[in-house]
């Protein structure tokens, strides 16, 4: 069975942890393609790949990186945690980083809000030390481009 890919843009602000960078809120954005190679496994609740998506793209974190390649996963945890979790890794200045962001409290009646706001934490991969916290948003005006980005994979 074929898979699919979509391109999502999340834009917002981040703030460096004390001593990790300049003070104040700064720009953050990630543009990622996510999806699966096997739609049948993706739709099967008994499969380990249930609603699990591979993720690749670029991340910009003002004061740290600009369009750095990133890769990881996007987990649609609607039925277990009522959330969506982005986990990706990237490297800049010979340092490896891990980003984990979550959209939480996803309910059928609040989808316009719960699907648009993502709380994130950026850590150094080697130490686990927090580098930055962020709030990014899926902008509703990007829905047409998001929907147009959908494509089936063979």
Buried (B, 14 or more C-beta within 10 A) or exposed (E): EEBBBBBBBBBBBBBBBEEBBEEEEBEBBBBBBBBBBBBEBBEEEEEEBBBBBBBBBBBBBBBBBEEBBBEBBBBBBEEEEEBBBBBBBBEBEEEEBBBBBBBBEBEEEEEEEBEBBBBBBBBBEEEEEBBBBBBBBBBEEBEEEBEEBEEEEE
